[in-house]
Amino acid sequence: MEGEGYHLWAGTAASQEWDAAYTKAEAAVANLTLKEKVVLTTGKGYFTSTCTGNIGSIDSINFPGICLQDSALGVRNTQGNSAFPAGINAAATFNRTLMYQRGAAMGAEFRGKGINVQLGPYMNLMRLPASGRAWEGFGADPYLTGEGAYQSVLGIQSQGVQAVAKHFLNNEQERSRAFSSSNVDDRTVSAKSSLNSRRQGWLTSVQATRTVPPPRASNPPFIETASLNLHRPVVPPQHPGERGSGDIKAMNDTYACENNATLHGYLKGELGFRGYVMSDWYATHSTADAANHGLDVTMPGDVIPGGGISWFGDSLVLAVDLGSVNESVVDEMATRVLAGWYLLGQDQGFPETNIGSSGPDVQGDHASLIRTIDAAATVLLKNDKGMLPLKSPRSIAIIGDGAGSNPSGPNACADRSCDKGVLGMGWGSGTANYPYLIAPVDAITNRSKETNTTVVSSLSDSDLKAAAKAAAGASVALVFITADSGELGYIVEGTDGDRNNLNAWHNGDDLVNAVASVNNNTIVVVNTVGPILVEAWIDHPNVTGLVWSGLPGQEAGNALVDVLWGDYNPRQVYGRLPYTIAKNQSDYPAQVDFDISLSTIQISYNEGLFIDYRHFDAANIAPRYEFGFGLSYTTFDYSGLSVNGSLTSGSNYDATVVGASLDAALHETAASVTFTLTNNGTVAGHEIPQLYISMPSSSNEPPYLLKGFDSIFLSPGESTQVTLSLSRYDLSFWNAETQKWEVPQGSFGITASTYAGVFRMSSTLATVFNLTIKTLQAIPDPVSSAVIGLVTEIWNAVQQDTVLDEPKQAPSPPPVPARV
């Protein structure tokens, strides 16, 4: 069992560490001139930085400067580094330990290169299934994204490297990203922001973009990371809306980097963020407004590349001299930057920056970890006839360009801006150079030698006749298809960031159907940045398997072999989808806005809290594959669900103080959900139990909300008791009228599930002090006819503080939607 001790409150420890760092920083700043203070707030410039960004040195306090370097999956623009699985693959593991280990390994490589700041993790949600950069992050759910970001920050900063939460609020499409306004209501900001989960105190940095925040819902991921000592949120370059006491309204002239309501009111106020806020590259648009309203650092420093003029720098000195910015504001900006530096101990023994050709090789044994994460992230979506794991097939046909190598080399295209050979990452600044890239055709060929299996191949996506010829007569045919996307700035096969649609690239559907027409054991392997539509072939009787490999990084082929042959089972868990795969693109609640306009593009978050599975549940739309879905090579049984705890409705904390959303009273355990998990299959393996809650209808929340998960290993016939905790924060919603997190009056549905859409067991929790438990009838699993769970109904008097001798009739458990 991975363990569920993740509601631990980090506030006290984080505060003590920050206090010590601030004491050092304030003493140093007191000895600086105004010009020296401004050095800490201003990047050195695009062409004069040796790293992605640099803050200059200050000899008077022995400050050597700060090197900031991409990316969120490894050290960019260097050699001797590892190319880690993308964030979306880390999310697919649903395994906090692996998320942490990935962060720690990346942190070690950044430190080894003398890099102070890793520009990651990426924390924006997959609001849009075609979003160009969503693969850099942790999927479509705020809770899962929060966990992924939290563990990543902990891991990165365990190595003494500052982590950056990017991007601060609603930077979720590439098209028109510099000329758009994200218009979001106040509630959605808290609910969907990945800075709003549970433990933000350790976060040292946040990067601000040019967009507005999302609506507040329960457990958005930003509190998750804001209670880390994270240094810097990155603010992306879009116009943000302005958050008032009630809701957020689009204010086209208010950029995210000068939005007082979100930076001071929300981030530094409500979330108590003590790190520094940095602009995305060229996202700053003013001097006084930006400094006075919460921006601490402008990057890369100059207004235009090589222009020599900055919004901060000498302009900020002049603004102080003219009285438009008080020097105390600059003092705070400089103090925040130095505090982050001190917090991670970078003032003592930190290596000198060396990312050039003579720099050190920092890979260590990270290839093994990467391979482990890849296997754990691979999602088995279909396995008819029990074709997987492979045993000793007589022959294997390998079909598709995605199984091979880029003939020009894995790093031939700038920032990976092409889709040739196996797809290991998307493109843009969120990439790294491959030290090598294992092609599936090579790994499968090597593994097949152990069983004297014949391998034939056709590594073309367009030659359907050759594909059919290779596949005909083979014991099994593996068809590789891809879909790619990335950052605005490159045009790859007609795609300039966000995907134009959700189809497989290179006419992948035709390739699958051509192979399936001649081979009755066709297994499709998908390497993709996000969901693709599979309806053109998924029900074909000869398509017996579907393996979702995502973006695995350098060990792509080796990890796929581990899954196809089951070589790492039982030691490895297989993944779960971190997003929903729909039957139609129109089934998703929001799409990329491709409008072209001379004025600001208005991006309205009309879906509010209802993204991905939350929307599908509310609209009663049957997806092809649900969020959290994934098969295993064994089976599991759930039984004996019980819920224990006490809960009162309303609010129990002071929402007016700085850091109110980090109040310990919100984050202590309010209820514990316990059940028995049994491996009733024939091989050992991991299960990923997921905990969903259904809020009282008065809260107007989505029908089901993910609030917990675990990764549990069991041998055949073995059972264990699983306990998942719920905090008061987990059971609260953001009340835009009172500006508080509040527990609504009424009954909560509590569900232990293998994925969104199939419910193993359900119970209800009323907002009262005392709970009564009663066992009701068994519920058949929608996936199999076996009765696998008991419904535990918890009820009591709904009048607060009152216990009745005879309980009222228990409310019905949440309805189980039919799975199609």
BANU-581453 format. One line per 5 residues: number of its first residue (from 1); for each residue x, y negated, z negated of C-alpha. Coordinates in steps of 0.2 Angstrom, whole numbers, plus 5000, padded with zeros to 4 digits. Example, Ala and Ser with C-alpha at 12.3 -4.5 7.8 and 13.67 -1.06 7.14 Angstrom:
// BANU-581453
1) 5062 5022 4961 ~ 5068 5005 4964
This chain:
// BANU-581453
1) 5000 5000 5000 ~ 5007 4983 5005 ~ 4999 4975 4990 ~ 4986 4961 4988 ~ 4995 4950 4975
6) 4993 4935 4986 ~ 4982 4924 4976 ~ 4997 4920 4965 ~ 4997 4901 4961 ~ 5013 4893 4967
11) 5008 4876 4961 ~ 5018 4875 4945 ~ 5035 4882 4952 ~ 5033 4872 4968 ~ 5030 4856 4958
16) 5046 4859 4947 ~ 5057 4862 4962 ~ 5050 4847 4971 ~ 5052 4836 4955 ~ 5070 4841 4954
21) 5073 4837 4973 ~ 5064 4820 4971 ~ 5075 4815 4957 ~ 5090 4818 4967 ~ 5082 4810 4983
26) 5077 4794 4973 ~ 5094 4792 4965 ~ 5102 4793 4983 ~ 5090 4781 4991 ~ 5092 4768 4977
31) 5110 4767 4983 ~ 5106 4764 5002 ~ 5104 4749 5012 ~ 5089 4746 5022 ~ 5098 4751 5038
36) 5104 4767 5030 ~ 5086 4771 5024 ~ 5080 4769 5042 ~ 5093 4781 5048 ~ 5083 4795 5039
41) 5067 4790 5048 ~ 5074 4789 5065 ~ 5080 4803 5077 ~ 5096 4799 5086 ~ 5088 4800 5104
46) 5085 4812 5117 ~ 5102 4812 5126 ~ 5112 4809 5110 ~ 5106 4824 5100 ~ 5116 4840 5100
51) 5100 4849 5094 ~ 5082 4848 5099 ~ 5082 4833 5088 ~ 5095 4825 5076 ~ 5094 4814 5061
56) 5110 4804 5059 ~ 5123 4805 5045 ~ 5126 4793 5030 ~ 5143 4793 5023 ~ 5139 4783 5008
61) 5129 4798 5000 ~ 5139 4812 5009 ~ 5124 4816 5020 ~ 5129 4825 5036 ~ 5113 4823 5045
66) 5100 4835 5050 ~ 5099 4847 5065 ~ 5081 4851 5071 ~ 5080 4865 5083 ~ 5066 4875 5092
71) 5058 4887 5092 ~ 5044 4897 5082 ~ 5051 4914 5088 ~ 5070 4911 5088 ~ 5084 4899 5091
76) 5081 4891 5107 ~ 5095 4886 5120 ~ 5109 4896 5113 ~ 5117 4913 5114 ~ 5120 4927 5101
81) 5102 4925 5095 ~ 5087 4937 5094 ~ 5071 4935 5104 ~ 5058 4939 5091 ~ 5040 4944 5094
86) 5028 4929 5096 ~ 5018 4923 5082 ~ 5002 4932 5090 ~ 5011 4948 5088 ~ 5016 4945 5070
91) 4997 4941 5067 ~ 4992 4958 5075 ~ 5002 4968 5062 ~ 4990 4961 5048 ~ 5005 4965 5038
96) 5011 4951 5026 ~ 5028 4960 5023 ~ 5032 4961 5041 ~ 5027 4943 5043 ~ 5039 4938 5029
101) 5053 4948 5035 ~ 5051 4941 5053 ~ 5052 4923 5045 ~ 5067 4928 5034 ~ 5077 4935 5049
106) 5073 4920 5060 ~ 5079 4909 5045 ~ 5095 4918 5044 ~ 5099 4915 5062 ~ 5095 4897 5061
111) 5106 4895 5046 ~ 5119 4905 5054 ~ 5120 4892 5068 ~ 5120 4878 5056 ~ 5102 4872 5060
116) 5094 4863 5045 ~ 5076 4864 5052 ~ 5067 4877 5062 ~ 5053 4869 5073 ~ 5040 4882 5067
121) 5029 4891 5063 ~ 5015 4886 5075 ~ 4999 4885 5065 ~ 4985 4879 5077 ~ 4971 4891 5080
126) 4966 4900 5096 ~ 4951 4889 5098 ~ 4952 4892 5116 ~ 4955 4909 5123 ~ 4965 4901 5138
131) 4975 4889 5127 ~ 4992 4888 5134 ~ 5002 4889 5118 ~ 4990 4899 5106 ~ 5002 4914 5108
136) 5015 4904 5098 ~ 5003 4905 5083 ~ 4993 4918 5073 ~ 4976 4920 5082 ~ 4959 4914 5080
141) 4955 4915 5062 ~ 4960 4902 5049 ~ 4963 4915 5035 ~ 4974 4926 5046 ~ 4983 4911 5053
146) 4986 4904 5035 ~ 4993 4921 5029 ~ 5004 4922 5045 ~ 5010 4904 5042 ~ 5012 4906 5023
151) 5023 4921 5025 ~ 5033 4914 5039 ~ 5037 4898 5029 ~ 5042 4908 5014 ~ 5053 4919 5024
156) 5061 4905 5034 ~ 5064 4894 5018 ~ 5071 4909 5008 ~ 5087 4907 5019 ~ 5088 4889 5015
161) 5081 4883 5031 ~ 5067 4870 5032 ~ 5051 4876 5040 ~ 5040 4865 5051 ~ 5021 4867 5051
166) 5016 4862 5069 ~ 5005 4855 5075 ~ 4995 4845 5062 ~ 4977 4847 5067 ~ 4968 4850 5083
171) 4982 4851 5096 ~ 4974 4866 5104 ~ 4975 4863 5123 ~ 4989 4858 5134 ~ 4979 4850 5148
176) 4979 4831 5145 ~ 4987 4833 5128 ~ 4995 4816 5129 ~ 4979 4807 5135 ~ 4965 4815 5125
181) 4955 4813 5109 ~ 4950 4828 5099 ~ 4934 4823 5091 ~ 4930 4834 5075 ~ 4918 4832 5060
186) 4925 4831 5043 ~ 4919 4848 5037 ~ 4928 4857 5052 ~ 4944 4849 5048 ~ 4946 4858 5031
191) 4938 4874 5038 ~ 4949 4877 5053 ~ 4965 4868 5049 ~ 4979 4881 5046 ~ 4986 4869 5033
196) 4970 4873 5022 ~ 4972 4890 5015 ~ 4979 4892 4998 ~ 4997 4889 4994 ~ 5003 4873 5002
201) 5015 4867 4989 ~ 5031 4875 4997 ~ 5029 4867 5014 ~ 5043 4855 5017 ~ 5038 4847 5034
206) 5023 4844 5045 ~ 5024 4839 5063 ~ 5010 4827 5069 ~ 5003 4828 5087 ~ 4992 4817 5096
211) 4976 4825 5092 ~ 4962 4824 5079 ~ 4959 4837 5065 ~ 4946 4851 5066 ~ 4931 4854 5055
216) 4932 4859 5037 ~ 4927 4877 5033 ~ 4931 4888 5019 ~ 4950 4894 5018 ~ 4958 4885 5033
221) 4976 4889 5034 ~ 4984 4872 5030 ~ 4982 4874 5011 ~ 4990 4891 5014 ~ 5006 4883 5019
226) 5004 4866 5011 ~ 5007 4874 4994 ~ 5023 4880 5001 ~ 5038 4868 5000 ~ 5036 4865 5018
231) 5045 4850 5024 ~ 5036 4843 5039 ~ 5020 4844 5048 ~ 5022 4839 5066 ~ 5010 4827 5073
236) 5006 4830 5091 ~ 5003 4816 5104 ~ 4985 4814 5105 ~ 4972 4801 5099 ~ 4965 4807 5083
241) 4948 4803 5075 ~ 4947 4794 5059 ~ 4941 4803 5044 ~ 4930 4793 5033 ~ 4920 4798 5018
246) 4907 4808 5028 ~ 4914 4814 5044 ~ 4927 4812 5057 ~ 4923 4800 5072 ~ 4934 4799 5087
251) 4943 4782 5087 ~ 4952 4781 5104 ~ 4964 4768 5098 ~ 4970 4778 5082 ~ 4984 4790 5086
256) 4988 4805 5075 ~ 5004 4798 5070 ~ 4996 4782 5063 ~ 4980 4790 5056 ~ 4979 4784 5038
261) 4964 4795 5034 ~ 4972 4811 5040 ~ 4990 4808 5035 ~ 4988 4799 5018 ~ 4970 4803 5014
266) 4970 4821 5019 ~ 4988 4828 5020 ~ 4997 4818 5007 ~ 4982 4815 4996 ~ 4970 4829 4995
271) 4983 4842 4999 ~ 4996 4834 4989 ~ 5009 4836 5002 ~ 5027 4831 4996 ~ 5037 4834 5012
276) 5039 4823 5027 ~ 5028 4820 5042 ~ 5037 4820 5059 ~ 5030 4815 5075 ~ 5031 4827 5090
281) 5043 4822 5103 ~ 5037 4805 5110 ~ 5021 4805 5100 ~ 5024 4789 5091 ~ 5016 4773 5098
286) 5019 4760 5085 ~ 5031 4754 5071 ~ 5021 4746 5057 ~ 5005 4756 5059 ~ 5014 4772 5060
291) 5025 4768 5045 ~ 5011 4761 5034 ~ 4999 4775 5038 ~ 5009 4790 5034 ~ 5022 4794 5048
296) 5040 4797 5040 ~ 5051 4802 5055 ~ 5050 4798 5073 ~ 5057 4810 5086 ~ 5067 4811 5096
301) 5070 4793 5091 ~ 5070 4783 5107 ~ 5054 4776 5115 ~ 5059 4783 5132 ~ 5073 4796 5135
306) 5090 4786 5135 ~ 5081 4770 5133 ~ 5090 4765 5117 ~ 5075 4757 5109 ~ 5065 4765 5095
311) 5048 4762 5087 ~ 5058 4764 5070 ~ 5077 4761 5069 ~ 5080 4742 5072 ~ 5062 4740 5075
316) 5057 4746 5058 ~ 5071 4735 5050 ~ 5063 4720 5059 ~ 5046 4725 5053 ~ 5052 4725 5035
321) 5061 4708 5038 ~ 5045 4701 5045 ~ 5034 4707 5031 ~ 5023 4719 5041 ~ 5030 4734 5032
326) 5035 4734 5014 ~ 5052 4741 5010 ~ 5045 4752 4997 ~ 5036 4761 5011 ~ 5053 4764 5019
331) 5059 4770 5002 ~ 5046 4783 5001 ~ 5049 4789 5019 ~ 5068 4791 5016 ~ 5065 4799 4999
336) 5053 4812 5007 ~ 5067 4817 5020 ~ 5081 4818 5007 ~ 5069 4828 4995 ~ 5066 4841 5008
341) 5085 4842 5011 ~ 5089 4844 4993 ~ 5074 4856 4990 ~ 5082 4869 5001 ~ 5099 4867 4994
346) 5106 4860 5010 ~ 5118 4848 5001 ~ 5129 4862 4996 ~ 5138 4875 5007 ~ 5127 4873 5022
351) 5136 4878 5038 ~ 5141 4866 5051 ~ 5130 4865 5067 ~ 5137 4876 5081 ~ 5124 4881 5094
356) 5136 4879 5109 ~ 5144 4893 5119 ~ 5157 4896 5105 ~ 5144 4898 5092 ~ 5143 4913 5081
361) 5132 4929 5085 ~ 5119 4929 5072 ~ 5108 4944 5077 ~ 5114 4955 5063 ~ 5103 4971 5063
366) 5087 4961 5068 ~ 5084 4972 5083 ~ 5078 4986 5071 ~ 5066 4974 5063 ~ 5059 4967 5079
371) 5056 4985 5085 ~ 5047 4989 5069 ~ 5036 4973 5071 ~ 5032 4977 5089 ~ 5026 4995 5085
376) 5015 4988 5071 ~ 5008 4974 5082 ~ 5004 4986 5097 ~ 4985 4988 5097 ~ 4977 5004 5103
381) 4960 4999 5110 ~ 4955 5015 5119 ~ 4960 5033 5118 ~ 4948 5045 5127 ~ 4952 5063 5128
386) 4965 5061 5114 ~ 4978 5057 5128 ~ 4989 5047 5115 ~ 5001 5051 5108 ~ 5009 5059 5123
391) 5017 5076 5119 ~ 5026 5084 5134 ~ 5017 5078 5150 ~ 5024 5086 5165 ~ 5025 5070 5174
396) 5022 5051 5171 ~ 5019 5038 5184 ~ 5024 5020 5180 ~ 5015 5007 5189 ~ 5016 4988 5190
401) 5029 4974 5190 ~ 5026 4972 5171 ~ 5035 4988 5168 ~ 5051 4983 5176 ~ 5064 4969 5174
406) 5066 4952 5182 ~ 5079 4956 5196 ~ 5087 4939 5192 ~ 5089 4943 5174 ~ 5077 4940 5159
411) 5083 4922 5156 ~ 5083 4917 5175 ~ 5068 4905 5173 ~ 5070 4890 5163 ~ 5061 4892 5146
416) 5054 4908 5153 ~ 5043 4899 5166 ~ 5040 4914 5177 ~ 5030 4931 5176 ~ 5042 4943 5183
421) 5045 4960 5175 ~ 5040 4964 5157 ~ 5032 4949 5149 ~ 5040 4947 5132 ~ 5035 4929 5128
426) 5026 4914 5136 ~ 5035 4899 5142 ~ 5040 4881 5136 ~ 5049 4875 5121 ~ 5042 4889 5110
431) 5054 4901 5118 ~ 5072 4908 5115 ~ 5085 4916 5126 ~ 5084 4935 5127 ~ 5100 4944 5122
436) 5093 4958 5132 ~ 5076 4963 5137 ~ 5071 4982 5137 ~ 5060 4986 5151 ~ 5046 4999 5148
441) 5052 5009 5164 ~ 5069 5011 5157 ~ 5063 5016 5139 ~ 5050 5028 5146 ~ 5063 5036 5157
446) 5075 5038 5143 ~ 5062 5046 5132 ~ 5055 5057 5145 ~ 5072 5066 5147 ~ 5069 5073 5129
451) 5054 5083 5136 ~ 5060 5086 5154 ~ 5046 5075 5160 ~ 5047 5069 5178 ~ 5045 5050 5180
456) 5040 5041 5196 ~ 5037 5023 5198 ~ 5030 5009 5209 ~ 5035 4992 5202 ~ 5024 4981 5213
461) 5008 4973 5209 ~ 5003 4970 5227 ~ 5007 4986 5235 ~ 4991 4996 5230 ~ 4995 5010 5242
466) 5012 5013 5234 ~ 5004 5013 5217 ~ 4991 5026 5222 ~ 5004 5037 5230 ~ 5015 5037 5214
471) 5000 5040 5203 ~ 4992 5054 5212 ~ 4996 5071 5205 ~ 5005 5063 5189 ~ 5000 5070 5172
476) 4997 5053 5166 ~ 4998 5036 5175 ~ 5004 5020 5165 ~ 4998 5004 5173 ~ 5006 4988 5167
481) 4997 4971 5169 ~ 5000 4954 5162 ~ 4994 4936 5159 ~ 5005 4922 5155 ~ 5004 4904 5149
486) 5014 4891 5140 ~ 5018 4873 5137 ~ 5013 4859 5149 ~ 5028 4853 5160 ~ 5030 4869 5170
491) 5019 4875 5184 ~ 5019 4894 5185 ~ 5009 4902 5199 ~ 4997 4888 5199 ~ 4996 4887 5180
496) 5002 4871 5171 ~ 5000 4877 5153 ~ 4983 4883 5149 ~ 4977 4897 5159 ~ 4965 4894 5173
501) 4954 4909 5168 ~ 4955 4925 5158 ~ 4959 4937 5172 ~ 4974 4948 5173 ~ 4988 4940 5184
506) 4993 4947 5201 ~ 4976 4955 5204 ~ 4979 4967 5190 ~ 4961 4973 5190 ~ 4964 4979 5208
511) 4980 4988 5203 ~ 4971 4997 5188 ~ 4957 5003 5199 ~ 4968 5009 5213 ~ 4977 5020 5201
516) 4962 5026 5192 ~ 4954 5031 5209 ~ 4968 5044 5210 ~ 4973 5049 5192 ~ 4961 5055 5179
521) 4973 5050 5165 ~ 4976 5032 5168 ~ 4982 5022 5153 ~ 4983 5003 5155 ~ 4996 4993 5145
526) 4993 4975 5143 ~ 5006 4961 5140 ~ 4997 4945 5138 ~ 4997 4928 5129 ~ 4979 4931 5123
531) 4963 4939 5128 ~ 4960 4945 5146 ~ 4944 4952 5154 ~ 4944 4970 5156 ~ 4926 4973 5162
536) 4932 4977 5180 ~ 4939 4994 5174 ~ 4937 4998 5156 ~ 4922 5009 5158 ~ 4930 5019 5173
541) 4930 5037 5168 ~ 4948 5039 5173 ~ 4954 5025 5162 ~ 4957 5035 5146 ~ 4968 5023 5137
546) 4971 5005 5134 ~ 4987 4999 5124 ~ 4988 4980 5120 ~ 5006 4976 5119 ~ 5005 4957 5117
551) 5022 4948 5118 ~ 5035 4959 5110 ~ 5051 4950 5113 ~ 5067 4959 5117 ~ 5063 4977 5111
556) 5047 4978 5122 ~ 5051 4994 5130 ~ 5058 5003 5115 ~ 5043 4998 5104 ~ 5030 5004 5117
561) 5039 5021 5118 ~ 5037 5022 5099 ~ 5018 5020 5101 ~ 5015 5030 5116 ~ 5024 5045 5109
566) 5019 5042 5091 ~ 5037 5043 5086 ~ 5036 5030 5072 ~ 5019 5036 5065 ~ 5017 5039 5051
571) 5030 5026 5046 ~ 5022 5012 5056 ~ 5005 5005 5056 ~ 4997 5001 5073 ~ 4990 4984 5076
576) 4973 4975 5075 ~ 4967 4962 5087 ~ 4970 4944 5081 ~ 4956 4938 5092 ~ 4940 4944 5101
581) 4940 4951 5118 ~ 4924 4946 5127 ~ 4915 4953 5141 ~ 4913 4936 5150 ~ 4923 4921 5148
586) 4907 4911 5145 ~ 4904 4921 5130 ~ 4917 4911 5120 ~ 4911 4895 5112 ~ 4924 4883 5119
591) 4934 4881 5135 ~ 4949 4871 5141 ~ 4944 4854 5147 ~ 4951 4852 5164 ~ 4943 4834 5167
596) 4954 4822 5176 ~ 4951 4804 5171 ~ 4960 4787 5170 ~ 4954 4785 5153 ~ 4956 4795 5137
601) 4949 4813 5139 ~ 4936 4816 5125 ~ 4938 4834 5118 ~ 4923 4837 5107 ~ 4924 4851 5094
606) 4905 4854 5096 ~ 4907 4873 5090 ~ 4912 4867 5073 ~ 4916 4882 5062 ~ 4910 4894 5075
611) 4925 4900 5085 ~ 4929 4917 5090 ~ 4921 4931 5081 ~ 4911 4918 5070 ~ 4903 4913 5086
616) 4900 4930 5093 ~ 4891 4935 5076 ~ 4881 4920 5075 ~ 4875 4921 5093 ~ 4873 4939 5092
621) 4884 4942 5107 ~ 4892 4959 5109 ~ 4911 4958 5113 ~ 4921 4971 5122 ~ 4933 4972 5107
626) 4930 4964 5090 ~ 4942 4953 5081 ~ 4952 4965 5069 ~ 4949 4980 5080 ~ 4962 4994 5083
631) 4962 5013 5083 ~ 4974 5024 5075 ~ 4980 5042 5077 ~ 4971 5047 5061 ~ 4955 5043 5053
636) 4950 5035 5036 ~ 4935 5036 5024 ~ 4929 5022 5013 ~ 4919 5025 4997 ~ 4914 5018 4980
641) 4913 4999 4983 ~ 4912 4989 4968 ~ 4913 4970 4964 ~ 4918 4963 4947 ~ 4919 4945 4942
646) 4910 4929 4937 ~ 4905 4914 4947 ~ 4895 4898 4944 ~ 4889 4887 4958 ~ 4895 4869 4961
651) 4912 4862 4959 ~ 4924 4864 4944 ~ 4939 4853 4948 ~ 4943 4834 4950 ~ 4942 4830 4968
656) 4949 4812 4966 ~ 4967 4817 4961 ~ 4981 4819 4972 ~ 4983 4837 4977 ~ 4965 4841 4972
661) 4963 4855 4984 ~ 4978 4864 4976 ~ 4969 4863 4959 ~ 4973 4880 4950 ~ 4955 4882 4945
666) 4950 4884 4964 ~ 4963 4897 4967 ~ 4962 4909 4952 ~ 4953 4925 4955 ~ 4935 4924 4954
671) 4930 4942 4959 ~ 4939 4958 4963 ~ 4932 4970 4976 ~ 4937 4988 4974 ~ 4934 5004 4984
676) 4942 5020 4988 ~ 4951 5023 5004 ~ 4955 5041 5010 ~ 4965 5048 5025 ~ 4953 5061 5031
681) 4963 5064 5047 ~ 4977 5076 5051 ~ 4992 5065 5052 ~ 4999 5051 5040 ~ 4996 5033 5045
686) 4991 5016 5039 ~ 4974 5008 5038 ~ 4970 4989 5038 ~ 4955 4986 5027 ~ 4947 4969 5030
691) 4937 4960 5018 ~ 4923 4948 5025 ~ 4910 4938 5015 ~ 4893 4931 5020 ~ 4889 4914 5012
696) 4872 4910 5006 ~ 4862 4903 5020 ~ 4861 4886 5012 ~ 4880 4883 5016 ~ 4877 4884 5035
701) 4893 4895 5036 ~ 4896 4908 5050 ~ 4888 4925 5046 ~ 4905 4933 5042 ~ 4921 4926 5036
706) 4938 4935 5034 ~ 4944 4933 5016 ~ 4956 4947 5014 ~ 4966 4962 5021 ~ 4979 4974 5017
711) 4990 4987 5025 ~ 4989 5004 5017 ~ 4999 5020 5020 ~ 4991 5037 5016 ~ 4996 5055 5020
716) 4983 5067 5026 ~ 4970 5070 5012 ~ 4977 5057 5001 ~ 4966 5044 4993 ~ 4970 5027 4984
721) 4960 5014 4976 ~ 4961 4997 4985 ~ 4958 4980 4976 ~ 4956 4964 4986 ~ 4954 4948 4976
726) 4943 4933 4980 ~ 4946 4916 4973 ~ 4934 4902 4970 ~ 4941 4893 4985 ~ 4937 4909 4995
731) 4919 4907 4990 ~ 4917 4889 4993 ~ 4912 4877 5007 ~ 4917 4859 5010 ~ 4903 4848 5005
736) 4905 4833 5017 ~ 4893 4822 5006 ~ 4902 4825 4989 ~ 4919 4827 4997 ~ 4922 4843 4987
741) 4924 4862 4988 ~ 4908 4869 4981 ~ 4902 4886 4978 ~ 4884 4887 4985 ~ 4869 4894 4975
746) 4863 4911 4980 ~ 4869 4928 4985 ~ 4885 4932 4994 ~ 4887 4947 5005 ~ 4904 4956 5003
751) 4909 4968 5016 ~ 4924 4980 5017 ~ 4927 4984 5035 ~ 4939 4991 5048 ~ 4936 4976 5059
756) 4923 4962 5062 ~ 4907 4970 5068 ~ 4908 4987 5060 ~ 4904 4987 5041 ~ 4910 5001 5031
761) 4902 4995 5015 ~ 4892 4980 5009 ~ 4887 4972 4993 ~ 4881 4956 4987 ~ 4887 4944 4974
766) 4876 4931 4965 ~ 4882 4914 4958 ~ 4880 4919 4940 ~ 4891 4924 4926 ~ 4886 4942 4923
771) 4884 4955 4936 ~ 4875 4971 4937 ~ 4880 4986 4948 ~ 4868 4998 4957 ~ 4872 5011 4970
776) 4861 5012 4985 ~ 4859 5023 5000 ~ 4873 5028 5012 ~ 4876 5018 5028 ~ 4881 5028 5044
781) 4896 5021 5053 ~ 4891 5013 5070 ~ 4907 5021 5077 ~ 4904 5039 5071 ~ 4890 5048 5064
786) 4899 5052 5048 ~ 4892 5044 5033 ~ 4908 5034 5027 ~ 4903 5022 5014 ~ 4891 5018 5000
791) 4882 5002 4998 ~ 4885 4994 4981 ~ 4871 4981 4977 ~ 4876 4968 4965 ~ 4862 4957 4958
796) 4857 4947 4943 ~ 4847 4932 4939 ~ 4850 4918 4951 ~ 4847 4905 4937 ~ 4864 4900 4931
801) 4870 4906 4914 ~ 4854 4917 4912 ~ 4853 4936 4911 ~ 4836 4944 4913 ~ 4831 4961 4905
806) 4824 4967 4921 ~ 4834 4962 4936 ~ 4825 4954 4951 ~ 4824 4964 4967 ~ 4841 4965 4975
811) 4844 4955 4991 ~ 4847 4965 5006 ~ 4865 4967 5012 ~ 4870 4958 5027 ~ 4863 4966 5043
816) 4874 4977 5053 ~ 4874 4972 5071 ~ 4874 4985 5084 ~ 4890 4989 5092 ~ 4889 4990 5111
